[in-house]
């Protein structure tokens, strides 16, 4: 399964009346289950606010989707004497073979809306640079 197609589990709290109404709609066949209802509601809101999301992504210069950083990528950044400001709406993934030292030498800031993947050591090293 492609990285972008993977899902993240979230937990929400709903009032009993709202939950009962969702269950009623499921029971009546409008949705296959509670998750189907919630996903549909979220997608509807994302469509409603699509233009705002699009403008904000452009304004904040966010990469939309999956951004993967290999050890070789970061070594090239270090050799060029540069530092990265990583801004991702989706998934930012740093390869498992990236050392904390290499991450600190090459990543100035990390802002991710959704999910990030990196070793525990790299995540700990970058903790002060994550916004």
C-alpha positions in Angstrom: 0.0 0.0 0.0 1.4 3.4 -0.9 2.3 5.7 2.0 -0.4 8.2 1.1 -3.1 5.5 1.2 -2.3 4.4 4.7 -4.5 5.7 7.4 -4.0 7.2 10.9 -6.3 6.3 13.7 -7.9 9.2 15.6 -10.2 9.2 18.6 -13.1 11.6 18.9 -15.7 12.2 21.6 -19.3 12.7 20.6 -22.4 13.4 22.6 -24.8 10.6 23.0 -27.5 12.3 20.9 -25.1 12.9 18.0 -23.9 9.3 18.3 -27.5 8.0 18.3 -28.3 10.0 15.2 -25.3 8.5 13.4 -26.3 5.0 14.5 -29.9 5.7 13.2 -28.5 6.7 9.8 -26.3 3.6 9.7 -29.3 1.5 10.7 -31.4 3.1 7.9 -28.7 2.2 5.4 -27.4 5.7 4.6 -23.9 4.6 5.7 -22.3 1.2 6.2 -21.0 2.0 9.7 -20.0 4.9 12.0 -16.6 5.2 10.3 -18.2 5.6 6.9 -20.4 8.4 8.2 -17.4 10.2 9.9 -15.2 9.9 6.8 -18.0 11.2 4.6 -18.6 14.1 6.9 -14.9 14.9 7.0 -14.6 14.8 3.2 -17.6 17.0 2.8 -16.0 19.6 5.1 -12.7 19.3 3.2 -14.5 20.0 -0.1 -16.4 22.9 1.5 -13.1 24.4 2.6 -10.9 23.3 -0.4 -10.1 26.8 -1.6 -9.0 27.9 1.9 -6.8 24.8 2.2 -5.3 25.5 -1.3 -4.5 29.1 -0.5 -3.0 28.3 2.8 -0.8 25.5 1.3 0.5 28.0 -1.2 1.0 30.8 1.4 2.8 28.5 3.9 4.8 26.8 1.0 3.7 23.4 2.1 4.5 20.3 0.2 1.2 18.5 -0.4 1.5 14.7 -0.1 4.5 12.5 0.8 8.0 14.0 1.2 10.7 11.3 1.7 14.2 12.2 2.8 17.0 9.6 2.4 20.4 9.6 4.0 21.8 10.4 0.6 19.4 13.4 0.2 20.5 14.8 3.5 24.2 14.2 2.9 23.9 16.2 -0.3 22.3 19.1 1.6 25.1 19.0 4.2 27.8 19.0 1.4 26.1 22.0 -0.2 26.3 23.8 3.2 22.5 24.2 3.3 19.7 23.5 5.8 16.2 22.4 5.1 12.9 24.0 6.3 10.6 21.0 5.9 6.9 22.0 5.6 4.6 19.1 4.7 0.8 18.6 4.6 0.6 14.9 4.5 3.6 12.6 5.4 7.2 13.6 6.0 9.4 10.5 6.2 13.1 10.4 7.2 14.9 7.2 6.3 15.8 4.9 9.2 19.5 5.1 8.3 19.7 8.8 8.9 21.6 9.5 12.1 20.6 12.1 14.6 23.8 14.1 13.8 23.0 14.2 10.1 19.4 15.3 10.8 20.6 18.1 13.1 23.2 19.2 10.6 20.7 19.5 7.8 17.2 20.1 9.1 16.6 23.6 10.5 12.9 23.2 11.1 10.2 20.5 10.6 6.4 21.4 10.4 4.1 18.6 9.4 0.3 18.6 9.3 -0.8 14.9 9.5 2.1 12.5 10.1 5.8 12.2 10.2 8.0 9.1 10.3 11.5 9.0 11.6 13.6 6.9 14.0 13.1 7.6 17.7 16.6 9.0 17.9 16.1 11.4 15.0 12.7 12.5 16.4 14.3 13.1 19.8 17.2 15.1 18.2 14.8 17.3 16.2 12.4 17.8 19.1 13.4 21.5 19.5 13.0 22.1 15.8 9.5 20.7 15.3 6.8 23.3 15.0 
